[in-house]
Amino acid sequence: MTLSGCMVDVYPDMVFVEGGCVVLGDNNAIGDADESPQTVVEIEPFYIGKYEITQREWKRLMGNNPSYFQDDDYPVECVSWYDVQVFIQRLNEITGEKFRLPTEEEWTYVAKGGKKQEEYLYSGSDSLEIVANADFALQSTTKVGTKCPNSIGVYDMTGNVHEWCGNTYDSLLYAKYAKVLPSNDICETREKKTFKGGSWASGYKYARIENRNHATPETRNFDLGFRVVMECE
């Protein structure tokens, strides 16, 4: 795809992700109840941001910087799920593309290396320090892309900031995929949105790929940001 003028300035750096299958759920007996049972989900191809959306990218579209740790090369944070929807709407209007937040399933698929489905605790490694600014190592966010990428060239899927997903949180999501619930089971979907990936303030357990988090869509925090995906034509 060829872009020109101001459009290039707002276009995130994207990585193509081939379709395949993702294994959802913890296999190390250290996860929370909402990380089970393990189940397999098919994923269609898409593009995903190589980096978390930076403060520079946010400012170009939104004209402000809500972040607590301010630096143009740091990920934007203190943005609610609703704020992100406004950003994406403007990005789509300018580029004519179909950007959106990743689903939790898509996010997990990318974090595990796409079709490779690597069995690391963190995105790209079992060593948190190699791939992530996490566990209060730097006491703040840091420049995107500083740590090693995962095997398909995507950075900071573990650490730096948690990342909003498009899904409404459902504690029984994996069980529903695995079809282990009785037909009359009450849906436990909450009016909260999922976020993934751990942040600069996440310890080893909570920075794991499999860890699931949720918050009301109005939530803003200095460890919560996002990256975008773009649908294939």
C-alpha positions in Angstrom: 0.0 0.0 0.0 1.3 3.5 -0.9 0.5 6.6 1.2 1.5 10.2 0.7 1.4 13.5 2.5 0.0 13.8 6.1 -1.4 10.3 5.8 2.1 8.8 6.2 2.6 10.7 9.4 -0.5 9.1 11.1 -0.1 5.6 9.7 1.2 3.2 12.4 4.0 0.8 11.6 2.2 -2.5 10.9 3.2 -6.2 10.8 1.3 -8.7 8.7 0.1 -11.7 10.7 -0.8 -14.9 8.9 -3.9 -16.8 10.0 -3.7 -19.9 12.1 -4.8 -21.4 15.4 -4.2 -20.1 18.9 -4.2 -22.2 22.1 -5.9 -20.1 24.8 -5.4 -20.9 28.5 -2.8 -21.7 31.1 -0.8 -24.9 30.9 1.5 -24.2 33.8 -0.8 -24.6 36.8 -0.1 -21.0 37.9 -3.0 -19.2 36.2 -6.2 -17.8 37.6 -9.6 -19.5 37.2 -10.5 -17.5 34.1 -7.4 -18.9 32.3 -9.0 -22.4 31.9 -9.8 -24.7 30.3 -7.3 -24.7 27.5 -9.0 -24.5 24.1 -8.1 -23.9 20.4 -9.5 -21.0 18.4 -8.9 -20.3 14.7 -7.6 -16.8 13.7 -8.0 -15.0 10.3 -5.1 -13.0 8.9 -4.7 -9.3 9.8 -2.1 -6.6 10.4 -1.0 -5.5 13.9 0.9 -2.5 15.2 4.6 -3.3 15.4 4.7 -1.0 18.5 2.2 0.3 21.1 0.7 3.6 19.9 3.0 6.3 21.0 2.3 9.7 22.4 3.6 11.3 19.2 1.0 9.3 17.2 -1.7 10.1 19.6 -0.9 13.9 19.5 -1.0 14.0 15.7 -4.6 12.8 15.7 -6.0 14.0 19.0 -4.1 17.3 19.6 -3.4 16.5 23.3 -1.3 14.2 25.4 -3.0 12.6 28.4 0.0 10.6 29.5 1.5 10.6 32.9 5.0 9.7 31.8 5.4 12.2 29.0 7.8 11.5 26.1 6.9 11.4 22.4 8.5 8.0 22.0 6.8 6.4 25.0 3.5 4.6 24.7 0.4 6.8 25.2 -1.3 5.9 28.5 -4.1 7.3 30.7 -6.5 6.6 27.8 -9.8 4.9 28.4 -11.3 2.3 26.1 -13.8 5.0 24.9 -10.9 7.5 24.2 -9.3 4.8 22.1 -12.4 4.4 20.0 -12.3 8.1 19.1 -8.6 7.8 18.1 -9.4 4.8 15.9 -12.4 6.5 14.3 -10.2 9.5 13.3 -7.5 7.2 12.0 -10.0 5.3 9.8 -11.4 8.6 8.5 -7.9 9.8 7.5 -6.5 6.6 6.1 -9.6 5.0 4.7 -8.6 1.7 6.3 -10.3 -0.5 8.9 -8.3 -0.1 12.1 -9.7 -1.4 15.4 -8.5 -2.9 18.7 -7.4 -6.5 18.6 -9.6 -9.1 20.1 -8.2 -10.9 23.1 -7.8 -14.0 20.9 -5.9 -12.1 18.2 -3.7 -10.4 20.8 -2.8 -13.8 22.3 -2.1 -15.3 18.9 0.4 -12.5 18.1 2.0 -12.7 21.5 2.7 -16.4 21.0 4.3 -15.8 17.6 1.4 -16.2 15.3 1.5 -19.5 13.4 4.6 -20.6 15.4 2.6 -20.7 18.7 5.7 -20.7 20.9 5.2 -21.9 24.4 6.9 -19.0 26.2 5.6 -17.4 29.4 6.1 -14.0 27.9 6.0 -12.7 24.3 9.2 -14.0 22.8 11.0 -15.5 25.8 10.7 -17.2 29.2 13.0 -14.4 30.5 10.9 -11.3 31.3 14.0 -9.0 31.3 14.8 -9.8 27.7 11.5 -8.8 26.2 9.8 -6.5 28.7 10.0 -3.3 30.7 8.2 -4.9 33.7 8.3 -5.7 37.4 9.1 -2.0 38.2 12.5 -2.4 36.4 12.5 1.3 35.3 9.7 2.7 37.5 7.9 4.0 34.5 7.1 3.4 30.8 9.9 3.7 28.4 10.5 4.2 24.6 8.7 1.6 22.5 10.8 -1.0 20.8 13.6 -0.9 23.4 13.4 -4.6 24.3 13.7 -7.6 22.0 10.7 -8.3 19.7 8.9 -11.6 19.6 9.5 -14.0 16.7 7.3 -12.2 14.2 8.8 -8.8 14.9 6.2 -7.3 17.3 7.6 -5.3 20.3 6.4 -4.8 23.9 3.5 -7.3 23.9 4.8 -8.0 27.3 5.4 -5.0 29.6 5.6 -1.2 29.1 1.8 -0.7 29.2 -1.2 -3.0 29.4 -3.1 -3.0 26.1 -6.8 -2.6 25.7 -8.6 -5.3 23.6 -11.9 -5.0 21.8 -13.6 -7.7 23.8 -16.1 -7.3 26.6 -14.6 -9.4 29.4 -16.1 -12.8 30.1 -14.7 -15.0 32.8 -16.1 -18.1 31.1 -14.8 -17.3 27.6 -12.5 -20.3 27.4 -15.0 -22.6 28.8 -17.5 -21.5 26.2 -15.1 -22.1 23.4 -14.3 -25.6 24.8 -18.1 -26.2 25.1 -17.8 -27.6 28.6 -20.7 -25.6 30.1 -24.3 -26.9 30.4 -26.7 -25.3 28.0 -28.5 -23.5 30.7 -25.4 -22.0 32.3 -25.8 -18.3 33.2 -23.5 -16.0 31.1 -21.0 -14.3 33.3 -20.0 -11.5 30.9 -19.4 -8.3 32.7 -19.7 -4.7 31.4 -15.9 -4.4 31.5 -13.3 -4.5 28.7 -10.4 -6.9 28.5 -6.8 -5.8 28.5 -3.6 -7.9 28.1 0.2 -7.9 28.2 1.3 -6.7 31.6 3.0 -3.3 32.2 6.0 -1.7 33.7 4.4 -2.3 37.1 3.5 -6.0 36.5 5.3 -8.8 38.4 6.3 -12.1 36.8 3.0 -13.9 37.2 0.9 -11.0 35.9 3.1 -10.2 32.9 2.4 -13.7 31.5 0.8 -13.9 28.0 -2.1 -16.0 29.5 -2.9 -13.5 32.3 -6.3 -11.9 31.7 -7.3 -8.4 33.0 -10.4 -6.3 32.8 -11.6 -2.8 33.7 -14.6 -0.5 33.0 -14.3 1.2 29.6 -14.0 4.6 31.4 -10.8 3.6 33.2 -7.7 5.6 32.7 -4.4 4.6 34.2 -0.7 5.3 33.8 0.0 1.7 32.9 -2.7 1.2 30.4 -2.4 1.9 26.6 -3.1 0.1 23.4 -2.0 -1.0 19.9 -4.1 -1.3 16.8 -4.9 -4.0 14.2 -5.9 -3.4 10.7 -8.3 -5.7 8.8 -7.1 -7.3 5.6 -8.9 -6.3 2.4 
